[in-house]
Amino acid sequence: MARTLPSLKLVGAAALVSVIAGVLVSHECGRAAESRLVRVTPASVEMMQLLRDEHGLMADMIKVEVANEERAALSGIDRD
């Protein structure tokens, strides 16, 4: 009889966690339905061009950083 007691506690704890998780999930699902009602205006042409320019600058910066790291690795310089 003493061996079944921990398993009953475990089942009870699992049931409690399951109920709490169910409440949380159903609450979040209700919020997701509300968020679908939000209308989003498309970005303007100018904003999209600004985003493309920014992405291009980031790509150029990453390419320069990679080239610098390769150059440092070839010359045996540890930058850290």
Buried (B, 14 or more C-beta within 10 A) or exposed (E): EEEEEEEEEEEEEEEEEEEEEEEEEEEEEEEEEEEEEEEEEEEEEEEEEEEEEEEEEEEEEEEEEEEEEEEEEEEEEEEE
